[in-house]
Amino acid sequence: MMTDINKKDAEDIQQDPIPETITFHTADRMTYGALGYDGNELMAFISGYDLEIKFNLRIINSLADAEACADALAQVFYEALMEQLINEKADFVKPHH
């Protein structure tokens, strides 16, 4: 199950004030993705307007910290993937015997 960031954690990462109205151009859309094994098709992607990725460099002070952060983010995406697989392809997800 994915967990939401609590308010204190969110406050630790500096965020710009959120305006009430925003206008985007198509060129403003950002996409990050992971290519499939053949390199021709995306297995997964993150896409959107005003996509903001920030890391709390106040607490990331070493390669070990960076790896722990990346591992934690990987776990978040793993949980999201498993949730979607269960919801949309329940027959695909079967326990091993």
C-alpha positions in Angstrom: 0.0 0.0 0.0 1.4 3.4 -0.9 1.6 6.0 1.9 1.2 9.7 1.6 3.9 12.0 2.7 3.1 13.5 6.0 2.9 17.3 6.4 6.2 17.7 8.2 8.1 15.7 5.6 6.6 17.7 2.8 7.6 21.0 4.6 11.2 19.8 4.8 11.4 19.9 1.0 11.0 23.5 -0.2 8.0 23.9 -2.4 7.0 27.0 -4.3 3.6 28.5 -3.6 0.9 26.9 -5.8 -0.9 29.5 -7.9 -4.7 29.2 -8.3 -4.7 29.3 -12.1 -2.0 27.8 -14.3 -1.7 27.8 -18.1 0.5 25.2 -19.8 1.8 24.9 -23.3 2.1 21.4 -24.9 5.9 21.9 -24.9 5.8 22.1 -21.1 4.8 18.5 -20.7 7.6 16.4 -19.2 7.9 12.6 -19.6 10.3 10.2 -18.0 10.2 6.5 -18.9 11.7 3.1 -18.8 12.1 1.3 -22.1 11.1 -2.3 -22.5 13.7 -5.1 -23.1 13.7 -4.5 -26.9 14.2 -0.8 -26.5 11.3 0.0 -28.8 8.4 0.5 -26.3 8.0 2.1 -22.9 7.2 -0.3 -20.0 6.3 2.6 -17.8 6.4 6.4 -17.8 5.7 9.4 -15.6 4.3 12.3 -17.5 2.6 15.6 -16.8 2.6 19.3 -16.7 4.2 21.0 -13.8 5.9 17.8 -12.9 8.2 18.7 -10.0 10.9 16.4 -8.8 12.8 17.6 -5.7 15.2 15.9 -3.4 15.8 16.9 0.1 19.6 17.5 -0.1 19.7 18.6 3.5 19.4 14.9 4.4 21.0 13.3 1.3 24.7 13.7 2.1 26.4 10.6 0.7 26.1 8.0 -2.1 24.5 5.7 0.5 21.9 8.3 1.3 21.2 8.8 -2.5 20.9 5.0 -3.0 18.5 4.7 0.0 16.4 7.5 -1.5 16.4 5.8 -4.9 15.5 2.4 -3.3 12.6 4.0 -1.4 11.3 5.6 -4.6 11.6 2.3 -6.4 9.5 0.7 -3.6 6.8 3.3 -4.1 6.6 2.6 -7.8 6.8 -1.2 -7.2 3.8 -0.9 -4.9 1.9 1.2 -7.5 2.7 -1.4 -10.2 1.5 -4.3 -8.0 -1.7 -2.5 -7.1 -2.4 -1.8 -10.8 -1.6 -5.4 -11.8 -3.9 -6.8 -9.2 -6.7 -4.4 -10.2 -6.4 -4.8 -13.9 -4.8 -8.3 -14.4 -5.8 -10.3 -11.4 -5.5 -13.5 -13.5 -1.9 -12.6 -14.2 -1.0 -12.3 -10.6 -1.2 -15.8 -9.1 0.6 -17.3 -6.1 3.4 -19.7 -6.8 2.8 -23.3 -5.8 
